[in-house]
């Protein structure tokens, strides 16, 4: 049995539970290759897990799984778009779905696993608050700390300052209109990144520094479109 086999035939009570329990809010996802618009995104923090749990006792377990899977996948795609370091969450999610596809008879087991994953995802979604950073600052910090995880608290604070200063400088001075189409503007962004990353702690080797110069530029190129337009424009 595939996880989709019951969906077209019965919506039952789970549809109502999920419609009531899952709140939505609008995010303007600014795609560099498309016109700017609004996309509705599920707010997983609003899911009523107790109400969903009650549906496990019904015959519509596969529907409950599909509804929650769709909500999680929508949210997860947006979270990865904002912060590529979250790809491990997406891989974990995909492994869960693949296992369910093979063994959907044990749907209740996978429902519980998916609910546990959703709670972990909610914690990750709020991590920028505990770090006292915006979503885009956290993405930059994660990018800078990923290749050098054995940082002291003092070093991490230094890296955090570099991440915030770099973003502030780029947004204030370098990310002009259509900067990605202008060779000089791109060169200015690259030079700024190289200069700012030179302030990283001494534990960052020359090899890591060069790697980060490339990765940070790619991140900025993919995420910032100029004159305040970015994937973060309405995500803070």
KOLKE-659889 format. One record per residue: x, y, z of N, C-alpha, C in turn; residue in three letters. Coordinates in nm, 3 decimals. Example, Ala and Ser with C-alpha at 12.3 -4.5 7.8 and 13.67 -1.06 7.14 Angstrom:
(rec (1.319 -0.569 0.780) (1.230 -0.450 0.780) (1.320 -0.330 0.780) "ALA") (rec (1.285 -0.225 0.708) (1.367 -0.106 0.714) (1.290 0.003 0.787) "SER") 
end
This chain:
(rec (0.085 -0.120 0.000) (0.000 0.000 0.000) (0.088 0.125 0.000) "UNK") (rec (0.058 0.219 -0.086) (0.134 0.344 -0.090) (0.071 0.443 0.005) "UNK") (rec (0.147 0.545 0.049) (0.091 0.642 0.144) (-0.014 0.732 0.085) "UNK") (rec (-0.034 0.724 -0.045) (-0.130 0.814 -0.111) (-0.262 0.744 -0.144) "UNK") (rec (-0.273 0.614 -0.116) (-0.384 0.537 -0.169) (-0.520 0.579 -0.114) "UNK") (rec (-0.525 0.626 0.012) (-0.654 0.661 0.071) (-0.693 0.806 0.050) "UNK") (rec (-0.601 0.889 0.007) (-0.623 1.033 0.011) (-0.734 1.078 -0.081) "UNK") (rec (-0.742 1.020 -0.197) (-0.842 1.066 -0.294) (-0.982 1.017 -0.259) "UNK") (rec (-0.994 0.923 -0.167) (-1.124 0.862 -0.140) (-1.190 0.919 -0.013) "UNK") (rec (-1.112 0.945 0.090) (-1.169 0.985 0.218) (-1.089 1.099 0.278) "UNK") (rec (-1.156 1.200 0.326) (-1.088 1.304 0.403) (-1.123 1.292 0.551) "UNK") (rec (-1.244 1.254 0.580) (-1.283 1.224 0.717) (-1.259 1.337 0.814) "UNK") (rec (-1.247 1.298 0.941) (-1.230 1.396 1.047) (-1.093 1.458 1.051) "UNK") (rec (-0.993 1.389 0.997) (-0.857 1.442 1.001) (-0.847 1.572 0.924) "UNK") (rec (-0.915 1.582 0.813) (-0.914 1.705 0.734) (-0.957 1.822 0.820) "UNK") (rec (-1.064 1.802 0.896) (-1.114 1.909 0.981) (-1.015 1.943 1.091) "UNK") (rec (-0.957 1.840 1.154) (-0.861 1.864 1.261) (-0.744 1.945 1.212) "UNK") (rec (-0.689 1.905 1.098) (-0.572 1.973 1.047) (-0.606 2.112 0.997) "UNK") (rec (-0.724 2.128 0.936) (-0.763 2.261 0.889) (-0.777 2.357 1.006) "UNK") (rec (-0.829 2.308 1.119) (-0.845 2.392 1.235) (-0.713 2.415 1.306) "UNK") (rec (-0.631 2.310 1.313) (-0.513 2.314 1.398) (-0.392 2.376 1.333) "UNK") (rec (-0.387 2.380 1.200) (-0.270 2.433 1.131) (-0.301 2.572 1.081) "UNK") (rec (-0.239 2.671 1.142) (-0.256 2.809 1.101) (-0.163 2.839 0.986) "UNK") (rec (-0.199 2.936 0.903) (-0.112 2.976 0.794) (-0.084 3.124 0.802) "UNK") (rec (0.031 3.162 0.743) (0.060 3.304 0.730) (0.135 3.325 0.600) "UNK") (rec (0.126 3.445 0.545) (0.180 3.472 0.413) (0.325 3.517 0.419) "UNK") (rec (0.405 3.463 0.331) (0.543 3.505 0.315) (0.564 3.537 0.168) "UNK") (rec (0.622 3.652 0.139) (0.657 3.685 0.001) (0.793 3.624 -0.029) "UNK") (rec (0.796 3.510 -0.095) (0.921 3.442 -0.125) (0.980 3.503 -0.252) "UNK") (rec (1.088 3.571 -0.236) (1.146 3.646 -0.346) (1.242 3.559 -0.422) "UNK") (rec (1.197 3.510 -0.535) (1.275 3.418 -0.616) (1.352 3.497 -0.721) "UNK") (rec (1.485 3.477 -0.732) (1.562 3.556 -0.827) (1.521 3.536 -0.971) "UNK") (rec (1.457 3.423 -1.001) (1.424 3.398 -1.140) (1.279 3.419 -1.174) "UNK") (rec (1.205 3.473 -1.082) (1.061 3.486 -1.107) (1.012 3.618 -1.054) "UNK") (rec (0.886 3.651 -1.088) (0.826 3.773 -1.036) (0.800 3.756 -0.888) "UNK") (rec (0.791 3.865 -0.815) (0.777 3.860 -0.671) (0.631 3.845 -0.635) "UNK") (rec (0.603 3.749 -0.547) (0.465 3.724 -0.511) (0.453 3.675 -0.369) "UNK") (rec (0.337 3.622 -0.335) (0.311 3.576 -0.199) (0.279 3.428 -0.202) "UNK") (rec (0.337 3.355 -0.105) (0.310 3.213 -0.092) (0.266 3.184 0.049) "UNK") (rec (0.162 3.102 0.064) (0.113 3.066 0.195) (0.199 2.954 0.252) "UNK") (rec (0.237 2.969 0.377) (0.324 2.871 0.442) (0.263 2.827 0.573) "UNK") (rec (0.272 2.698 0.600) (0.218 2.643 0.723) (0.302 2.686 0.843) "UNK") (rec (0.233 2.726 0.951) (0.300 2.755 1.077) (0.286 2.632 1.165) "UNK") (rec (0.392 2.550 1.172) (0.385 2.424 1.245) (0.367 2.445 1.394) "UNK") (rec (0.404 2.562 1.445) (0.388 2.587 1.587) (0.241 2.588 1.630) "UNK") (rec (0.150 2.603 1.534) (0.009 2.610 1.566) (-0.062 2.475 1.557) "UNK") (rec (0.012 2.369 1.524) (-0.051 2.237 1.515) (-0.094 2.190 1.653) "UNK") (rec (-0.216 2.144 1.664) (-0.269 2.088 1.789) (-0.238 1.939 1.788) "UNK") (rec (-0.128 1.901 1.851) (-0.085 1.762 1.848) (-0.181 1.671 1.924) "UNK") (rec (-0.246 1.723 2.026) (-0.342 1.641 2.100) (-0.461 1.607 2.013) "UNK") (rec (-0.508 1.704 1.936) (-0.620 1.678 1.846) (-0.580 1.579 1.737) "UNK") (rec (-0.458 1.594 1.688) (-0.411 1.502 1.585) (-0.394 1.362 1.643) "UNK") (rec (-0.343 1.354 1.765) (-0.325 1.226 1.831) (-0.459 1.151 1.843) "UNK") (rec (-0.566 1.226 1.869) (-0.697 1.164 1.882) (-0.740 1.096 1.753) "UNK") (rec (-0.690 1.146 1.640) (-0.728 1.087 1.513) (-0.657 0.955 1.487) "UNK") (rec (-0.552 0.926 1.564) (-0.480 0.801 1.544) (-0.568 0.680 1.571) "UNK") (rec (-0.670 0.700 1.657) (-0.758 0.589 1.693) (-0.860 0.560 1.583) "UNK") (rec (-0.868 0.645 1.482) (-0.964 0.624 1.375) (-0.901 0.542 1.264) "UNK") (rec (-0.979 0.513 1.162) (-0.928 0.435 1.049) (-0.857 0.523 0.947) "UNK") (rec (-0.845 0.653 0.978) (-0.788 0.746 0.880) (-0.643 0.782 0.912) "UNK") (rec (-0.565 0.689 0.962) (-0.427 0.716 1.001) (-0.342 0.762 0.882) "UNK") (rec (-0.363 0.702 0.766) (-0.285 0.741 0.648) (-0.314 0.885 0.608) "UNK") (rec (-0.438 0.926 0.625) (-0.474 1.064 0.593) (-0.407 1.159 0.691) "UNK") (rec (-0.406 1.123 0.819) (-0.339 1.206 0.919) (-0.190 1.221 0.885) "UNK") (rec (-0.129 1.110 0.846) (0.013 1.115 0.810) (0.035 1.208 0.691) "UNK") (rec (-0.049 1.194 0.589) (-0.033 1.275 0.467) (-0.053 1.424 0.495) "UNK") (rec (-0.151 1.455 0.577) (-0.176 1.596 0.607) (-0.057 1.657 0.680) "UNK") (rec (-0.006 1.586 0.780) (0.108 1.638 0.855) (0.233 1.639 0.767) "UNK") (rec (0.252 1.537 0.686) (0.367 1.533 0.596) (0.369 1.654 0.503) "UNK") (rec (0.254 1.687 0.447) (0.247 1.802 0.357) (0.281 1.932 0.427) "UNK") (rec (0.230 1.949 0.550) (0.259 2.071 0.626) (0.407 2.081 0.658) "UNK") (rec (0.466 1.969 0.702) (0.608 1.969 0.738) (0.694 1.997 0.615) "UNK") (rec (0.664 1.933 0.505) (0.745 1.951 0.385) (0.742 2.095 0.336) "UNK") (rec (0.625 2.158 0.339) (0.613 2.297 0.297) (0.698 2.388 0.385) "UNK") (rec (0.688 2.368 0.516) (0.765 2.449 0.610) (0.915 2.423 0.594) "UNK") (rec (0.951 2.298 0.578) (1.092 2.260 0.572) (1.160 2.317 0.449) "UNK") (rec (1.092 2.318 0.338) (1.150 2.375 0.216) (1.184 2.522 0.235) "UNK") (rec (1.095 2.594 0.300) (1.119 2.736 0.325) (1.236 2.754 0.422) "UNK") (rec (1.243 2.672 0.526) (1.350 2.683 0.623) (1.486 2.655 0.560) "UNK") (rec (1.491 2.558 0.469) (1.617 2.528 0.400) (1.653 2.640 0.304) "UNK") (rec (1.553 2.702 0.242) (1.580 2.815 0.154) (1.646 2.929 0.232) "UNK") (rec (1.604 2.949 0.355) (1.659 3.056 0.436) (1.795 3.021 0.494) "UNK") (rec (1.820 2.893 0.516) (1.943 2.850 0.583) (1.982 2.711 0.533) "UNK") (rec (2.082 2.707 0.446) (2.122 2.581 0.382) (2.180 2.481 0.482) "UNK") (rec (2.222 2.526 0.600) (2.275 2.433 0.698) (2.167 2.338 0.750) "UNK") (rec (2.042 2.363 0.717) (1.933 2.278 0.760) (1.907 2.161 0.666) "UNK") (rec (1.993 2.140 0.570) (1.972 2.029 0.476) (1.971 1.895 0.548) "UNK") (rec (2.039 1.885 0.664) (2.036 1.759 0.737) (1.896 1.728 0.788) "UNK") (rec (1.818 1.831 0.818) (1.678 1.809 0.856) (1.600 1.753 0.738) "UNK") (rec (1.626 1.809 0.620) (1.554 1.761 0.502) (1.591 1.616 0.472) "UNK") (rec (1.719 1.581 0.489) (1.761 1.443 0.466) (1.696 1.349 0.567) "UNK") (rec (1.689 1.393 0.691) (1.623 1.312 0.794) (1.475 1.292 0.762) "UNK") (rec (1.411 1.399 0.717) (1.270 1.393 0.678) (1.250 1.296 0.561) "UNK") (rec (1.339 1.303 0.463) (1.325 1.217 0.346) (1.345 1.070 0.382) "UNK") (rec (1.438 1.044 0.474) (1.457 0.904 0.518) (1.331 0.851 0.586) "UNK") (rec (1.264 0.937 0.664) (1.140 0.896 0.730) (1.032 0.864 0.627) "UNK") (rec (1.020 0.950 0.528) (0.918 0.930 0.423) (0.949 0.804 0.342) "UNK") (rec (1.075 0.785 0.310) (1.114 0.666 0.233) (1.082 0.539 0.311) "UNK") (rec (1.108 0.541 0.442) (1.078 0.424 0.524) (0.928 0.398 0.528) "UNK") (rec (0.850 0.505 0.536) (0.704 0.491 0.536) (0.654 0.435 0.403) "UNK") (rec (0.712 0.480 0.295) (0.670 0.431 0.164) (0.689 0.281 0.152) "UNK") (rec (0.794 0.230 0.213) (0.825 0.088 0.208) (0.738 0.009 0.304) "UNK") (rec (0.702 0.070 0.416) (0.636 -0.003 0.526) (0.517 0.075 0.578) "UNK") (rec (0.427 0.114 0.490) (0.315 0.199 0.531) (0.212 0.128 0.618) "UNK") (rec (0.221 -0.003 0.629) (0.129 -0.074 0.718) (0.152 -0.032 0.863) "UNK") (rec (0.276 0.007 0.896) (0.307 0.053 1.031) (0.291 0.205 1.040) "UNK") (rec (0.179 0.254 0.991) (0.158 0.397 0.980) (0.162 0.468 1.114) "UNK") (rec (0.112 0.403 1.221) (0.108 0.470 1.351) (0.249 0.497 1.402) "UNK") (rec (0.340 0.404 1.377) (0.480 0.425 1.416) (0.536 0.548 1.348) "UNK") (rec (0.510 0.561 1.217) (0.565 0.674 1.141) (0.495 0.805 1.174) "UNK") (rec (0.368 0.797 1.213) (0.299 0.917 1.260) (0.368 0.974 1.384) "UNK") (rec (0.400 0.885 1.477) (0.468 0.931 1.599) (0.607 0.986 1.566) "UNK") (rec (0.678 0.920 1.475) (0.811 0.969 1.436) (0.801 1.105 1.367) "UNK") (rec (0.698 1.121 1.284) (0.680 1.248 1.215) (0.643 1.359 1.313) "UNK") (rec (0.565 1.328 1.413) (0.532 1.428 1.514) (0.657 1.468 1.594) "UNK") (rec (0.741 1.370 1.627) (0.865 1.401 1.698) (0.956 1.488 1.612) "UNK") (rec (0.963 1.456 1.484) (1.043 1.536 1.392) (0.990 1.679 1.384) "UNK") (rec (0.858 1.693 1.382) (0.796 1.825 1.373) (0.831 1.909 1.494) "UNK") (rec (0.832 1.849 1.611) (0.871 1.924 1.732) (1.017 1.969 1.723) "UNK") (rec (1.105 1.881 1.674) (1.246 1.920 1.656) (1.257 2.034 1.556) "UNK") (rec (1.178 2.027 1.450) (1.181 2.131 1.347) (1.134 2.264 1.404) "UNK") (rec (1.034 2.261 1.491) (0.987 2.383 1.555) (1.097 2.447 1.640) "UNK") (rec (1.174 2.364 1.711) (1.284 2.416 1.792) (1.389 2.482 1.703) "UNK") (rec (1.422 2.419 1.591) (1.518 2.478 1.498) (1.466 2.609 1.442) "UNK") (rec (1.337 2.615 1.416) (1.276 2.735 1.360) (1.287 2.853 1.456) "UNK") (rec (1.298 2.824 1.586) (1.307 2.929 1.687) (1.450 2.953 1.736) "UNK") (rec (1.549 2.885 1.680) (1.685 2.893 1.732) (1.744 3.033 1.721) "UNK") (rec (1.704 3.107 1.619) (1.758 3.241 1.603) (1.724 3.330 1.722) "UNK") (rec (1.613 3.298 1.790) (1.573 3.376 1.907) (1.671 3.352 2.022) "UNK") (rec (1.705 3.226 2.047) (1.799 3.195 2.155) (1.938 3.250 2.126) "UNK") (rec (1.972 3.261 1.997) (2.101 3.316 1.957) (2.098 3.469 1.953) "UNK") (rec (1.979 3.525 1.970) (1.960 3.671 1.965) (2.005 3.727 1.829) "UNK") (rec (1.963 3.658 1.726) (1.996 3.697 1.589) (1.870 3.696 1.504) "UNK") (rec (1.876 3.766 1.392) (1.770 3.753 1.292) (1.791 3.623 1.217) "UNK") (rec (1.693 3.584 1.138) (1.704 3.460 1.060) (1.822 3.466 0.963) "UNK") (rec (1.843 3.581 0.900) (1.952 3.591 0.804) (2.089 3.596 0.873) "UNK") (rec (2.095 3.656 0.992) (2.220 3.656 1.068) (2.256 3.515 1.113) "UNK") (rec (2.154 3.438 1.154) (2.178 3.300 1.194) (2.230 3.217 1.076) "UNK") (rec (2.173 3.239 0.958) (2.218 3.166 0.839) (2.365 3.194 0.811) "UNK") (rec (2.405 3.321 0.825) (2.545 3.356 0.802) (2.634 3.296 0.911) "UNK") (rec (2.589 3.303 1.035) (2.667 3.245 1.145) (2.685 3.095 1.125) "UNK") (rec (2.579 3.025 1.089) (2.589 2.881 1.065) (2.687 2.850 0.953) "UNK") (rec (2.684 2.931 0.850) (2.774 2.912 0.737) (2.920 2.929 0.782) "UNK") (rec (2.945 3.027 0.867) (3.082 3.055 0.911) (3.133 2.957 1.016) "UNK") (rec (3.043 2.897 1.092) (3.087 2.805 1.197) (3.089 2.659 1.151) "UNK") (rec (3.023 2.628 1.042) (3.013 2.489 0.997) (3.149 2.422 0.977) "UNK") (rec (3.247 2.486 0.912) (3.376 2.416 0.892) (3.470 2.425 1.012) "UNK") (rec (3.429 2.493 1.118) (3.516 2.510 1.234) (3.431 2.502 1.360) "UNK") (rec (3.385 2.381 1.391) (3.285 2.363 1.497) (3.345 2.367 1.637) "UNK") (rec (3.475 2.349 1.651) (3.538 2.346 1.783) (3.579 2.486 1.827) "UNK") (rec (3.482 2.573 1.836) (3.506 2.711 1.875) (3.476 2.730 2.023) "UNK") (rec (3.558 2.810 2.088) (3.526 2.849 2.225) (3.411 2.950 2.221) "UNK") (rec (3.353 2.975 2.336) (3.244 3.073 2.341) (3.294 3.211 2.298) "UNK") (rec (3.416 3.244 2.337) (3.473 3.372 2.296) (3.490 3.379 2.145) "UNK") (rec (3.539 3.270 2.086) (3.556 3.267 1.940) (3.422 3.274 1.869) "UNK") (rec (3.323 3.204 1.923) (3.190 3.208 1.861) (3.133 3.350 1.864) "UNK") (rec (3.155 3.421 1.973) (3.109 3.560 1.981) (3.179 3.646 1.876) "UNK") (rec (3.308 3.620 1.854) (3.381 3.693 1.752) (3.325 3.665 1.613) "UNK") (rec (3.297 3.537 1.586) (3.241 3.499 1.456) (3.103 3.561 1.438) "UNK") (rec (3.025 3.564 1.545) (2.892 3.624 1.539) (2.901 3.772 1.501) "UNK") (rec (3.000 3.841 1.559) (3.019 3.982 1.525) (3.058 3.999 1.378) "UNK") (rec (3.143 3.910 1.329) (3.183 3.915 1.188) (3.061 3.893 1.099) "UNK") (rec (2.980 3.794 1.133) (2.861 3.764 1.052) (2.767 3.884 1.045) "UNK") (rec (2.740 3.946 1.160) (2.648 4.059 1.164) (2.707 4.181 1.092) "UNK") (rec (2.836 4.207 1.113) (2.900 4.321 1.048) (2.905 4.304 0.897) "UNK") (rec (2.934 4.182 0.853) (2.939 4.155 0.710) (2.804 4.181 0.645) "UNK") (rec (2.697 4.130 0.705) (2.564 4.152 0.648) (2.528 4.300 0.647) "UNK") (rec (2.557 4.367 0.756) (2.525 4.510 0.764) (2.598 4.589 0.656) "UNK") (rec (2.726 4.561 0.636) (2.805 4.633 0.537) (2.756 4.604 0.395) "UNK") (rec (2.732 4.478 0.367) (2.685 4.441 0.233) (2.551 4.507 0.202) "UNK") (rec (2.457 4.499 0.294) (2.323 4.551 0.269) (2.323 4.704 0.260) "UNK") (rec (2.410 4.768 0.338) (2.413 4.913 0.338) (2.487 4.971 0.217) "UNK") (rec (2.590 4.903 0.170) (2.679 4.964 0.071) (2.694 4.889 -0.062) "UNK") (rec (2.677 4.757 -0.061) (2.721 4.679 -0.177) (2.610 4.613 -0.258) "UNK") (rec (2.499 4.581 -0.194) (2.395 4.507 -0.265) (2.300 4.604 -0.335) "UNK") (rec (2.351 4.667 -0.439) (2.276 4.767 -0.514) (2.181 4.698 -0.612) "UNK") (rec (2.100 4.778 -0.679) (2.005 4.725 -0.776) (2.077 4.643 -0.883) "UNK") (rec (2.029 4.521 -0.906) (2.084 4.432 -1.009) (2.234 4.410 -0.994) "UNK") (rec (2.281 4.403 -0.871) (2.425 4.388 -0.848) (2.480 4.260 -0.909) "UNK") (rec (2.396 4.158 -0.919) (2.443 4.029 -0.972) (2.468 4.033 -1.122) "UNK") (rec (2.417 4.137 -1.189) (2.436 4.151 -1.333) (2.553 4.243 -1.369) "UNK") (rec (2.614 4.303 -1.267) (2.721 4.400 -1.291) (2.853 4.346 -1.238) "UNK") (rec (2.950 4.336 -1.328) (3.078 4.276 -1.291) (3.147 4.352 -1.178) "UNK") (rec (3.146 4.484 -1.185) (3.212 4.563 -1.082) (3.142 4.548 -0.947) "UNK") (rec (3.010 4.545 -0.950) (2.935 4.529 -0.826) (2.962 4.393 -0.763) "UNK") (rec (2.967 4.290 -0.845) (2.999 4.156 -0.793) (3.139 4.153 -0.734) "UNK") (rec (3.233 4.219 -0.802) (3.370 4.224 -0.752) (3.376 4.296 -0.618) "UNK") (rec (3.298 4.403 -0.602) (3.294 4.477 -0.476) (3.240 4.391 -0.362) "UNK") (rec (3.139 4.311 -0.393) (3.083 4.220 -0.292) (3.187 4.117 -0.252) "UNK") (rec (3.256 4.061 -0.351) (3.358 3.960 -0.323) (3.471 4.016 -0.237) "UNK") (rec (3.518 4.135 -0.270) (3.626 4.198 -0.193) (3.581 4.226 -0.050) "UNK") (rec (3.459 4.274 -0.034) (3.406 4.301 0.100) (3.401 4.174 0.183) "UNK") (rec (3.356 4.066 0.122) (3.351 3.937 0.193) (3.491 3.895 0.236) "UNK") (rec (3.587 3.906 0.146) (3.724 3.865 0.178) (3.782 3.950 0.290) "UNK") (rec (3.756 4.079 0.286) (3.809 4.169 0.390) (3.745 4.141 0.526) "UNK") (rec (3.614 4.119 0.527) (3.545 4.097 0.654) (3.579 3.961 0.713) "UNK") (rec (3.592 3.859 0.629) (3.624 3.726 0.680) (3.768 3.717 0.729) "UNK") (rec (3.850 3.812 0.690) (3.987 3.817 0.741) (3.990 3.850 0.890) "UNK") (rec (3.874 3.889 0.945) (3.862 3.920 1.088) (3.825 3.798 1.171) "UNK") (rec (3.809 3.683 1.107) (3.775 3.562 1.181) (3.889 3.523 1.275) "UNK") (rec (3.859 3.448 1.382) (3.963 3.411 1.479) (4.079 3.335 1.415) "UNK") (rec (4.196 3.334 1.478) (4.314 3.266 1.424) (4.296 3.116 1.402) "UNK") (rec (4.199 3.056 1.471) (4.177 2.912 1.453) (4.126 2.877 1.314) "UNK") (rec (4.082 2.978 1.238) (4.041 2.956 1.099) (4.167 2.953 1.012) "UNK") (rec (4.194 2.838 0.953) (4.312 2.823 0.869) (4.292 2.896 0.736) "UNK") (rec (4.403 2.912 0.662) (4.393 2.974 0.531) (4.303 2.896 0.437) "UNK") (rec (4.306 2.764 0.448) (4.221 2.680 0.363) (4.074 2.703 0.393) "UNK") (rec (4.040 2.708 0.523) (3.901 2.733 0.562) (3.858 2.873 0.518) "UNK") (rec (3.947 2.969 0.532) (3.917 3.107 0.492) (3.881 3.112 0.343) "UNK") (rec (3.960 3.051 0.259) (3.933 3.052 0.114) (3.802 2.980 0.083) "UNK") (rec (3.778 2.870 0.152) (3.653 2.796 0.133) (3.534 2.883 0.168) "UNK") (rec (3.543 2.954 0.280) (3.432 3.038 0.324) (3.410 3.158 0.233) "UNK") (rec (3.519 3.214 0.180) (3.503 3.326 0.086) (3.416 3.284 -0.032) "UNK") (rec (3.439 3.164 -0.082) (3.360 3.112 -0.194) (3.216 3.083 -0.152) "UNK") (rec (3.200 3.016 -0.039) (3.067 2.974 0.005) (2.981 3.094 0.046) "UNK") (rec (3.040 3.191 0.111) (2.964 3.309 0.152) (2.919 3.389 0.030) "UNK") (rec (3.009 3.406 -0.068) (2.968 3.477 -0.188) (2.852 3.404 -0.257) "UNK") (rec (2.860 3.272 -0.266) (2.752 3.196 -0.329) (2.621 3.214 -0.253) "UNK") (rec (2.630 3.211 -0.120) (2.510 3.232 -0.037) (2.449 3.370 -0.062) "UNK") (rec (2.533 3.471 -0.065) (2.485 3.608 -0.087) (2.425 3.619 -0.228) "UNK") (rec (2.490 3.560 -0.325) (2.443 3.567 -0.464) (2.304 3.502 -0.477) "UNK") (rec (2.285 3.391 -0.409) (2.158 3.317 -0.421) (2.046 3.380 -0.338) "UNK") (rec (2.081 3.456 -0.234) (1.980 3.500 -0.138) (1.944 3.648 -0.145) "UNK") (rec (2.032 3.730 -0.203) (2.011 3.875 -0.202) (2.009 3.928 -0.345) "UNK") (rec (1.902 4.003 -0.376) (1.878 4.043 -0.515) (1.899 4.191 -0.538) "UNK") (rec (1.929 4.265 -0.431) (1.957 4.408 -0.446) (1.843 4.497 -0.400) "UNK") (rec (1.881 4.614 -0.346) (1.785 4.715 -0.299) (1.681 4.658 -0.203) "UNK") (rec (1.727 4.582 -0.105) (1.639 4.531 -0.001) (1.561 4.407 -0.038) "UNK") (rec (1.576 4.359 -0.161) (1.503 4.240 -0.203) (1.586 4.116 -0.175) "UNK") (rec (1.529 4.024 -0.098) (1.599 3.901 -0.062) (1.500 3.797 -0.015) "UNK") (rec (1.551 3.675 0.006) (1.464 3.571 0.058) (1.424 3.597 0.204) "UNK") (rec (1.493 3.692 0.267) (1.466 3.723 0.407) (1.377 3.846 0.424) "UNK") (rec (1.336 3.907 0.315) (1.269 4.037 0.322) (1.149 4.039 0.416) "UNK") (rec (1.076 3.926 0.424) (0.958 3.922 0.512) (0.964 3.805 0.608) "UNK") (rec (1.085 3.752 0.630) (1.097 3.635 0.717) (1.145 3.669 0.856) "UNK") (rec (1.178 3.795 0.881) (1.230 3.832 1.013) (1.119 3.846 1.115) "UNK") 
end
